[in-house]
Every structure is written in C-alpha cells, then in structure tokens.
Amino acid sequence: MSELRKFVAPEFLYGPGALETAGQYARNLGVHRLLVVTDPGVMAAGWTGKVTASLEAEGLEAVVYSQVSPNPRAEEVMAGVEVFERERCDAIVAVGGGSPLDCAKGIGIAHSNGCHVLEFEGIDNVEVPGPPLICIPTTAGTAADLSQFCIITNRTQRTKIAIISKTVIPDVALIDPVTTTTMDRYLTACTGMDAMVHAVEAFVSSAHSPLTDLHALEAIRLINGNLLAVLDNLEDVEIRDKVMRGSLEAGLAFSNASLGAVHAMAHSLGGFLDLPHGECNSILLDHVMAFNYDHAEDRFGAIGQTLGLHMDGLPTGERRRVVLRHIAELKRNAGIFHTLSERGVRAADVPDLARNAMHDACMVTNPRQPIQRDVEVIYEEAL
C-alpha cells in the first residue's frame, strides 16, 4: 500500500524551439511588463536576447536584470526586487542556470510578501505566491525550472539557505535542449552530475514514492548513458536532448521526494567558500552513498541495476563496492577529480561546515540520520 504523498510540477514545454515561445506564454498570462532575470554569461551566449525579442514580438516590455552571481546572493535578490518595483513590472522571466532561476524565485516572493528573502528559510514559510514566473533553463542539471526549491546565499553568515515551497514553482517552464550547447565541457559535466545527484538522492530519500521513483530511475538511466558521450560531442543536440531529459526527470523526482546529505553538505560548502554547486555535489556523492548504503541497501541495489551493473549473485559487500566504484569512475571520467582540499577547504573548516549542513532542510530526508561527527567524517574523507 502506497503512503500518502503529494506531487507538484509546473506546466512545461519541452523540446527544441521552446525558448522562442516565451512571448506567447507571457501574453497568455495576461502580463505586460516583465523583469528578465539572467546573468552576463547567458547574455553573452545570446539566449537572453532571444527571449527579449520573443517578448517584444508579442508587444510586451522587457526590463533586464543581470546582476546575478554563480551562487545567487541575498543582496542580489533584494536589488532585483527594487528594480521590479521601480520599473512597475508585473511578471518575471528567468533565463539561465540555477542561479538566475533561484534569484528570480527569490525576487518574486520577496516582492509579494514585502519582506527580506532570508526570512523564508525552511519548508512552507512563504505565505503569498510571487507574480507570474516563466523559467527557461540553459543548463541540464539544476532543474530549478521545475522544483519547489530556491537556494540563496547569505554572505553575512557564509551559508546557503534552502527555501522549499510550492509557491516558488514557476507557472511555466520552457525547456529547450538547444540552449545547453553553449555550455563548456566542465560546466556540462558538473551540471550533469548535479542531475545524477538529484536522482540518486530522490530515490533513496525517506520521502520517496512510486511516482518519484519512476522519474528518478529514468533520470539515472539517461544521465549514466549519455553524460560521457555529450562531453565528447558538445554541439550534438540529440545527445544534449537526452541529458536535458535526464535533468527534467531528476527535477520531477527531487522536487517531490526532496534530497539528502549530499545537498545539505554541498550547500554548506557553497555558502562558506562560494564553490560551484555541481562540483561540490560531485565530490561528495560517493562518500555520502557509502555512509547511507547499509540503510538503503535495496534502493542502492536498484540504482546499480539501472546503471547496468552486473550484481546478481554478488554478496552484499561486493554489490556495495561495485555501485560506489561506478559512481566514482563516472565523475572521474567526466573530468571531476578534485578533492575538497584542492578547492580550498581546510581541516579546520570541517566543524563549521558540518554544523551548517546539519541545519539544512535537505538533511531531513536523508535515509540515515547523521550526528555532526558523522558529517565531519564524510567531509574529511573528501578532503
């Protein structure tokens, strides 16, 4: 018998050319003046311009806000609120990776609730939904365009906060795999592994369900089968499409099953040292899987089968080694082989990092509930 679970997702349009329908969807929402939240890299790639052209072709006005860092900061969100209100905008379009999309979500709810974005930390703490929001992802990994998660950096505390609420789910997501062809190899690898982490953590989450399992396993299959191929064929739209679909499937899974210790610990790293999120997830993944394995053995066994590993008849210890070895090899073959110490983490930082990770909302659904010393050991193993 299935447990009681809810499943939420936005309306989304998927496929080549989806980006070019931004104006049509905005017009259907009945809005007139839109804040376009993006970043300098996405503007340089030309995707922002295509979106504003689509809006203007429908007779809509666009105001571009591009002051967004790779890990979006609370002050950037609040500056965006000022622009939104000063320019009398009535809707938001976000174009880019997870950073512009999360920044846009924060702008919307801070505006509609009349308070600072950091006040929303935690689960279901947003009373009033934001204005209409269209999200257009240009990376295949974060799935911020689908999820009820919004991650914002508090630079004063050197932490990231997780805002988890169905009010930050966009009204429409326009998911166009062609936009991912301008990512370089390493960004492609890190965002692809981010999607793999989403799928793995959703599948072993204590809040998983048959509905989320379906999407998580399909994401694992698609990413495992296509990530290395796309790294050797960055302009191949057909392979990009498969990785983007993997990201979409992973997003549907984790938005509804939540995540676990990998993300809790990666958020702590990102806030403390401003490190790239996908890279942090990749470095930590196999270490956290090793910690969790015995508490979700059957689940990790199903992941191994989906990865195409030969595990029948193997004793438990060997099955564990096979799964962990494959994940470690996948990230190394993708070019992600740095340790945390190589990224500037010191042993002296570990207690603070672990303390912050223990308070992250994603830790709640980890299949094995750690104490702070457990989290410290995982960080130390990844140094």
C-alpha positions in Angstrom: 0.0 0.0 0.0 1.4 3.4 -1.0 1.8 6.1 1.6 0.1 9.4 1.3 2.2 11.6 -0.9 1.7 14.8 -3.0 3.2 15.5 -6.3 3.6 19.0 -7.8 5.0 20.2 -11.1 4.6 23.3 -13.3 3.3 23.3 -16.8 6.3 22.8 -19.1 7.0 22.9 -22.8 9.9 20.6 -23.7 11.9 20.5 -27.0 13.9 22.5 -29.5 12.4 25.9 -30.0 10.7 26.1 -26.6 12.7 29.2 -25.7 11.2 31.1 -28.6 7.7 30.7 -27.2 8.4 32.9 -24.2 6.4 35.8 -25.7 3.4 33.6 -26.4 3.3 32.2 -22.9 3.8 35.6 -21.3 1.0 37.0 -23.3 -1.3 34.1 -22.3 -0.5 35.0 -18.6 -2.1 38.4 -19.3 1.0 40.4 -18.2 2.6 43.5 -19.8 6.0 44.4 -18.4 8.4 41.6 -17.4 11.6 41.6 -15.4 14.1 39.3 -17.3 16.5 37.8 -14.7 19.7 36.5 -16.2 23.4 36.7 -15.9 26.3 38.0 -18.0 27.3 34.6 -19.4 23.8 33.8 -20.6 23.6 37.2 -22.2 26.9 36.7 -24.0 25.7 33.3 -25.3 22.7 35.1 -26.9 19.9 33.4 -25.1 18.7 36.4 -23.2 18.4 38.4 -26.4 16.3 35.7 -28.0 13.9 35.8 -25.0 13.5 39.6 -25.0 13.0 39.5 -28.8 10.2 37.0 -28.3 8.6 39.1 -25.6 8.8 42.3 -27.7 7.4 40.5 -30.8 4.2 40.0 -28.7 4.0 43.6 -27.8 5.4 43.1 -24.2 8.0 45.2 -22.5 11.2 43.6 -21.0 13.5 45.0 -18.3 16.7 43.1 -18.0 18.3 42.4 -14.6 21.6 40.6 -14.9 23.4 41.3 -11.6 23.4 37.6 -10.5 26.4 35.7 -9.2 27.0 32.0 -9.7 25.7 31.4 -6.2 22.9 34.0 -6.1 23.2 36.3 -3.1 20.5 37.7 -0.9 21.5 41.2 -1.7 21.2 40.5 -5.4 17.7 39.2 -4.8 16.7 42.4 -2.9 18.3 44.6 -5.6 16.2 42.7 -8.1 13.1 43.5 -6.0 13.9 47.2 -6.2 14.2 47.0 -10.0 11.0 45.0 -10.3 9.1 47.6 -8.2 10.8 50.7 -9.7 10.1 49.6 -13.2 6.5 48.6 -12.4 6.9 45.1 -13.7 4.0 42.6 -13.3 5.8 39.3 -14.1 9.3 37.6 -14.2 11.1 35.6 -16.8 14.3 33.8 -15.7 16.8 32.7 -18.3 19.9 30.8 -17.3 21.2 28.1 -15.0 20.1 27.6 -11.4 21.5 30.9 -10.2 19.3 33.3 -12.3 16.3 30.9 -11.8 16.7 30.9 -8.0 17.3 34.6 -7.9 14.1 35.2 -9.9 12.1 33.0 -7.5 13.5 34.9 -4.6 12.7 38.3 -6.2 9.1 37.2 -6.7 8.3 36.0 -3.2 10.3 38.9 -1.5 8.2 41.4 -3.6 4.8 39.8 -3.0 5.4 39.3 0.8 7.1 42.6 1.4 10.0 41.1 3.4 13.6 40.1 3.0 14.3 36.9 1.1 16.3 35.3 4.0 13.1 35.3 6.1 11.7 32.4 4.0 14.3 29.8 5.0 12.9 26.3 5.6 9.8 24.5 4.5 6.4 26.1 3.6 7.3 29.5 5.0 6.1 31.6 2.1 2.5 32.9 2.6 1.9 34.8 -0.6 3.0 33.4 -4.0 5.1 35.7 -6.3 4.0 37.3 -9.5 3.7 35.1 -12.7 7.0 33.4 -13.3 8.4 31.8 -16.5 11.6 29.8 -16.2 13.9 29.0 -19.1 16.9 26.8 -18.1 20.1 26.9 -20.1 21.9 24.1 -18.2 21.0 20.5 -17.8 21.3 19.9 -14.1 19.7 22.2 -11.6 16.1 21.7 -12.6 15.3 24.9 -10.7 12.8 25.5 -13.5 10.7 22.6 -12.2 11.3 22.4 -8.5 9.8 23.9 -5.3 13.4 24.7 -4.1 15.1 28.1 -4.1 18.7 28.3 -2.8 20.1 31.7 -1.8 23.5 32.6 -0.3 23.7 34.6 3.0 27.1 36.1 2.7 27.0 37.6 6.2 26.7 34.1 7.7 28.6 32.4 4.9 25.8 29.9 4.4 23.2 29.0 1.8 19.6 28.8 2.8 17.0 26.5 1.3 13.5 27.8 0.7 11.2 24.9 0.0 7.6 25.9 -1.0 5.2 25.2 -3.8 4.9 28.9 -4.2 8.3 29.1 -5.9 7.3 26.6 -8.6 7.1 28.6 -11.9 3.9 29.0 -13.8 5.6 27.7 -16.9 9.0 26.2 -17.7 10.2 26.4 -21.3 12.9 23.6 -21.5 14.9 23.9 -24.7 17.9 21.5 -25.0 19.5 23.6 -27.7 20.3 26.2 -25.1 22.7 23.8 -23.4 25.0 23.7 -26.5 26.8 26.8 -25.3 28.0 25.2 -22.0 31.7 24.3 -21.9 32.8 20.8 -21.1 33.4 21.2 -17.4 30.1 23.0 -16.8 28.3 20.3 -18.8 30.0 17.7 -16.6 29.2 19.4 -13.3 25.6 20.2 -14.1 25.1 16.6 -15.4 26.4 15.2 -12.2 24.2 17.6 -10.3 21.2 16.0 -12.0 22.6 12.5 -11.2 22.8 13.5 -7.5 19.2 14.8 -7.6 18.1 11.4 -9.0 20.1 9.3 -6.6 19.1 11.3 -3.5 15.4 11.4 -4.5 15.4 7.6 -5.0 16.8 6.9 -1.5 15.1 9.8 0.2 12.8 8.9 3.1 10.1 10.8 1.3 10.3 8.9 -2.0 7.2 7.4 -3.5 6.4 5.2 -6.6 5.8 8.3 -8.6 9.1 9.9 -7.7 10.9 6.5 -8.1 9.8 6.3 -11.7 11.3 9.7 -12.6 14.5 9.1 -10.5 15.4 5.8 -12.2 14.7 7.2 -15.7 17.0 10.2 -14.9 19.8 7.8 -13.7 19.5 5.8 -16.9 19.6 8.8 -19.2 22.4 10.6 -17.4 24.6 7.5 -17.0 24.1 6.5 -20.6 24.7 9.9 -22.1 26.8 12.2 -19.9 30.2 11.0 -21.1 29.0 10.9 -24.7 27.9 14.5 -24.6 31.3 15.6 -23.2 32.9 14.4 -26.4 30.2 15.9 -28.6 29.3 19.2 -27.0 27.3 20.5 -30.0 25.3 17.3 -30.6 21.8 18.4 -29.9 20.5 14.8 -29.9 22.7 13.8 -27.0 22.1 17.1 -25.3 18.4 16.3 -25.5 18.9 13.1 -23.6 20.9 14.7 -20.8 18.4 17.5 -20.6 15.6 15.0 -20.3 17.6 13.3 -17.6 17.7 16.6 -15.7 14.0 17.1 -16.2 13.2 13.6 -14.8 15.5 14.2 -11.9 13.8 17.5 -11.2 10.4 16.0 -11.1 11.7 13.4 -8.6 13.6 15.5 -6.2 11.1 18.4 -6.1 8.6 15.9 -4.7 10.9 13.5 -2.7 13.4 16.1 -1.6 17.1 15.4 -1.3 19.7 14.4 1.4 23.1 14.8 2.9 24.9 15.4 -0.4 22.9 18.6 -1.0 23.0 19.6 2.7 26.7 19.4 2.7 27.2 21.0 -0.7 25.0 23.9 0.3 27.3 24.4 3.3 30.4 24.3 1.1 28.9 26.7 -1.4 27.9 29.2 1.2 31.2 29.0 3.1 33.6 29.2 0.2 31.4 30.2 -2.8 32.2 26.9 -4.6 30.3 25.7 -7.7 27.3 23.7 -6.6 27.5 20.9 -9.1 31.2 20.3 -8.4 30.5 20.2 -4.6 27.8 17.6 -5.2 30.1 15.5 -7.4 33.0 15.5 -4.9 30.7 14.4 -2.1 28.4 11.9 -3.9 30.2 8.6 -3.5 31.3 9.4 0.1 27.7 10.1 1.2 26.5 7.0 -0.7 29.0 4.9 1.3 27.6 6.4 4.5 24.0 5.7 3.5 24.4 2.4 1.8 23.5 -0.1 4.6 20.4 1.9 5.5 19.0 1.8 1.9 20.7 -1.4 0.5 17.7 -2.4 -1.7 17.4 1.1 -3.1 21.1 1.3 -4.0 20.8 -2.2 -5.5 18.0 -0.9 -7.8 20.2 2.0 -8.7 23.0 -0.4 -9.6 20.7 -2.3 -11.9 19.6 0.9 -13.6 23.3 1.7 -14.1 23.6 -1.6 -15.9 25.9 -3.1 -13.4 26.2 -6.9 -13.1 25.3 -7.5 -9.4 23.3 -10.8 -9.4 24.6 -13.3 -7.0 27.2 -11.0 -5.5 27.5 -10.8 -1.8 26.3 -7.5 -0.1 29.8 -6.1 0.4 30.8 -6.7 -3.2 27.5 -5.2 -4.5 28.3 -2.1 -2.5 31.8 -1.8 -3.9 30.5 -2.2 -7.5 28.0 0.6 -7.1 30.3 3.0 -5.4 33.2 2.3 -7.8 30.9 3.0 -10.8 29.8 6.4 -9.4 33.4 7.3 -8.6 34.6 6.4 -12.1 31.7 8.3 -13.7 32.7 11.5 -12.1 36.4 11.0 -12.8 35.7 10.1 -16.4 33.7 13.3 -16.6 36.8 15.2 -15.5 35.7 15.9 -11.9 38.5 14.6 -9.8 39.4 17.4 -7.4 39.3 16.9 -3.7 37.9 19.4 -1.2 41.3 20.4 -0.1 42.2 21.3 -3.7 39.2 23.5 -3.7 40.4 25.4 -0.6 38.7 23.5 2.2 40.9 23.1 5.3 40.6 20.6 8.1 39.9 23.4 10.5 36.8 24.4 8.4 35.2 21.0 8.8 33.4 21.5 12.2 31.7 24.7 10.9 30.8 23.1 7.6 29.3 20.1 9.3 27.3 22.3 11.8 25.8 24.3 9.0 25.0 21.1 7.0 23.2 19.6 9.9 20.7 22.5 9.9 20.0 22.3 6.2 16.4 21.3 5.3 17.7 18.7 2.8 19.2 16.6 5.7 15.7 15.8 7.0 15.1 13.2 4.3 18.5 11.6 4.2 17.9 7.8 4.6 20.4 7.7 7.5 20.2 10.5 10.1 23.7 11.5 11.0 25.1 13.2 14.0 27.5 16.1 13.4 30.6 13.9 13.8 29.3 11.6 11.0 29.1 14.7 8.7 32.6 15.8 9.7 34.0 12.4 8.8 32.4 12.5 5.4 34.0 15.9 4.8 37.3 14.6 6.0 37.2 11.6 3.6 36.6 14.0 0.7 39.5 16.4 1.6 
